[in-house]
Amino acid sequence: MTVPPRVTGAEREALRRAQELALRGTGEVEPNPTVGAVVLRGGEVVGEGWHARYGGPHAEVAALADAGDRARGATVCVTLEPCCTTGKTGPCTEALLAAGVTRVVVGCVDPAPGHAGRGLADLRAAGVDVEVVGSPTCEAVLRRFTDALARRRPHVFAKWAMSADGAIAPADRTRTVLSGPEAHALVHRWRGAVDAVLVGVGTVVADDPRLTARGDEAPTRPLRRVVLDPRLRTPPGSVLATTTDKAPTWIVADEEADPRAADALEEHGARVLRVPEGPEWTADALEVLGLEGVRRLLVEGGSDTLGRLVAADLVDQVACFLTPARLGDDALPAVAGLELGGLDAQAIAQILRLQGVRVEPVGPDVLVRGFRPVREDVARDG
Ligand SMILES: NC(=O)c1ccc[n+]([C@@H]2O[C@H](COP(=O)([O-])OP(=O)(O)OC[C@H]3O[C@@H](n4cnc5c(N)ncnc54)[C@H](OP(=O)(O)O)[C@@H]3O)[C@@H](O)[C@H]2O)c1
């Protein structure tokens, strides 16, 4: 017979609040779980926190910081079992113990292998009173996280700026700035909170971009810059190939691509990753990045790259800046294969099959964002 959890009304209410807080991280932390935490002392809320940024502090750590000294002897109600391992941040179990927390109420157990139940065991072993509620709502908040656990490729976050007539660049591909400074600031913040940023070689040839994170907030990770370049067309003199002392550059090429081209790029410090030719080259390339430790990937275009990723159902999250510019009939479509010109935000979201859609003004532009549905067959090798 299972024993029902011993949880007070104040703790249930705190857990509900923690679920609300968890949702504030939606779109910022995937494939990490969205998590919220509330610190209770004598039934009163003395601290709140959530996992707000990929690579940033976990919810418990944020809530403990909010509570300060009042965390000593307090109860922490958290939607997900506290982690017990060092990832991008230290173990939350240790932070809870260091803060002198005496009771932890957990919404649900961490489904990740290597975590499941270990955090709870560590806390109990240290004398903390631990209660697991087994909340279906907390589990629902974690769905995207559990889906991501089933696959090896990174979480793919695709962003682009698009003219009102649905283009990403003019017909002659001259470098054109479409979005405003507010959008640029947001993109630099996103670059600071991913493991890697990726473009197709067409963008490297046309724009010779830097792809570094130049936001106000310090990056949570050393940013890798990745080029999908099956035939190794990346110019050895390009900014990406010649600035590897500032940030690593990885070029993903076909196995058969010219070894001399690879040598020229590697001489500058770029790394060439080889992926065997085949019908699933795009998915295989992403899997290679996953094996190299890339868990959150920001894809910044161009048209062909976005089109191939969308067509192969390999995009998890989208951010599209709709800008007032017009680039004309012959311009390059934002996502090759999709007609997005002249549509409003809701129609664009529908064509992209987005869920959880958010539409908001960002300076002179409109940001449309959402998630693509999870594929049924996410685990390609079972
Ligand atoms: N407005 C924006 O937000 C934005 C953002 C980025 C880029 N852009 C613009 O977009 C333009 C470039 O777009 P684009 O469509 O010409 O080029 P692209 O998408 O940057 O690169 C396409 C090329 O990359 C390789 N590639 C990419 N994904 C691949 C895959 N899954 N499988 C195999 N090969 C893959 C192929 O190289 P091979 O041809 O060698 O096989 C392909 O031709 C530029 O003008 C740039 O300014 C705009």
The ligand as an ORCA input file, in Angstrom:
! r2SCAN-3c Opt
* xyz 0 1
  N      17.393     37.749    -42.132
  C      17.970     36.819    -41.429
  O      17.612     36.562    -40.277
  C      19.086     36.022    -42.046
  C      19.762     35.084    -41.262
  C      20.751     34.311    -41.877
  C      21.003     34.455    -43.221
  N      20.329     35.376    -43.943
  C      20.589     35.524    -45.376
  O      20.350     34.282    -46.015
  C      21.168     34.199    -47.181
  C      21.781     32.834    -47.236
  O      20.765     31.868    -47.333
  P      20.976     30.618    -48.275
  O      19.702     29.861    -48.328
  O      21.565     31.094    -49.545
  O      22.135     29.827    -47.547
  P      22.282     29.049    -46.173
  O      21.000     28.454    -45.769
  O      22.988     29.910    -45.210
  O      23.294     27.906    -46.620
  C      22.845     26.937    -47.526
  C      23.951     26.008    -47.900
  O      24.453     25.378    -46.734
  C      24.605     23.991    -46.957
  N      23.598     23.322    -46.127
  C      22.885     23.913    -45.141
  N      22.079     23.020    -44.554
  C      22.291     21.852    -45.161
  C      21.735     20.560    -44.994
  N      20.823     20.326    -44.060
  N      22.146     19.590    -45.785
  C      23.074     19.827    -46.726
  N      23.628     21.046    -46.937
  C      23.242     22.045    -46.151
  C      24.423     23.781    -48.435
  O      25.686     23.970    -49.005
  P      26.102     23.417    -50.479
  O      25.346     24.251    -51.447
  O      27.573     23.638    -50.543
  O      25.712     21.997    -50.533
  C      23.464     24.904    -48.799
  O      23.508     25.314    -50.124
  C      22.186     35.311    -47.073
  O      21.876     36.320    -48.017
  C      22.015     35.840    -45.666
  O      22.219     37.227    -45.572
  C      19.375     36.169    -43.395
*
